[in-house]
């Protein structure tokens, strides 16, 4: 059983190694603790990336975890953690997304404030998420068409459409 205290006492490199090399079944308490760390301003960006990968591996079927990752992207994009959020969008590929998730992501990409930001990697990762064939057949298609009208998204759409 993984001790949450043991994990918390590790330095950033130790946490990254621990999560990357983890074998076994993590406890629900440990997974919940990791989810909380995603929203902490005191956690290193590279540790958050490993947490996202870990959660995608061990909680890919958990709707609550998926909802928290979507929330992380939609609410924390102004915190200058584009790398973390881009990875979060990429890890969402392992979760079952629904029509409501696609609507939220599309609305986010259509938001004028977001469009005025320079978040190239995050934008590309989110468009990729909407463009995948599986997601298009599961409900992203109607939202995807709205994005096609925006000039600044056309290159990413061309890249990921197939």
Secondary structure, DSSP 8 states (H G I E B T S, - for coil): ---HHHHHTS-HHHHHHHHHT--S---HHHHHHHHHHTT-TTS-HHHHHHHHHHHHHH-TT-HHHHHHHHHHHHHHGGGS-HHHHHHHHHHGGGS---HHHHHHHHHHHH-HHHHTS--HHHHHHHHHHHHSHHHIIIIIHHHHHHHTT-GGGHHHHHHH--
